[in-house]
Amino acid sequence: MRIVVPAVRYGLPVVLTIAGIWLLETHTDKWGGLGVMLIGTAVIVLMLNLLFRLSIRSNDERSREEQAREYYDRHGRWPEGYR
């Protein structure tokens, strides 16, 4: 499982980009449009990965803040080391 996620996250866009560049270089007249689409798809996959990771980070921050607020409610002060 640890190998599959990075392979999809980064390997798939690399493969799509390489295939797109190869199509652009070798078959410009017939398959060049497909090459551009493959490169665009690689960019979309990378951007979706970025947005997904940002949303997970945001959820983690919310969870830590909720825990700090619960600590404050119980003890009357913010927890040590909380930013």
SVG drawing of the C-alpha trace seen along z (x, -y; Angstrom):
<svg xmlns="http://www.w3.org/2000/svg" viewBox="-15 -30 25 32">
<polyline fill="none" stroke="black" stroke-width="0.4" points="0.0,0.0 2.9,-2.4 4.2,-2.0 0.9,-2.2 -0.1,-5.6 3.1,-7.5 3.1,-5.5 -0.4,-6.8 0.2,-10.2 3.5,-11.0 4.1,-8.1 0.9,-8.4 1.5,-12.1 5.1,-11.3 4.0,-8.5 1.2,-10.7 3.7,-13.5 6.3,-11.3 3.6,-9.7 2.3,-13.2 5.8,-14.5 6.5,-11.4 3.3,-11.8 4.1,-15.5 7.6,-14.7 6.9,-11.7 3.3,-12.1 2.7,-15.9 0.4,-15.8 -1.8,-12.9 -1.7,-12.4 -0.3,-15.7 -3.6,-16.7 -3.7,-13.6 -0.2,-14.4 -1.4,-17.8 -4.4,-16.2 -2.2,-13.7 0.0,-16.5 -3.0,-18.4 -4.4,-15.3 -1.1,-15.0 -1.4,-18.6 -4.9,-17.9 -3.9,-14.8 -1.2,-16.7 -3.5,-19.6 -6.2,-17.2 -3.5,-15.6 -2.5,-19.0 -6.1,-20.0 -6.8,-16.7 -3.7,-17.0 -4.5,-20.6 -8.0,-19.5 -6.6,-16.7 -4.2,-19.2 -7.1,-21.6 -9.0,-18.8 -6.0,-17.9 -5.7,-21.6 -9.4,-21.7 -9.1,-18.6 -6.1,-19.9 -7.9,-23.2 -11.0,-21.3 -8.9,-19.3 -7.2,-22.5 -10.7,-24.0 -11.8,-21.0 -8.7,-21.1 -9.4,-24.8 -13.0,-24.0 -11.8,-21.4 -8.7,-23.2 -9.3,-26.9 -6.1,-27.5 -4.7,-26.6 -2.5,-23.5 1.2,-23.9 2.9,-24.0 -0.3,-24.9 0.2,-27.5"/>
</svg>
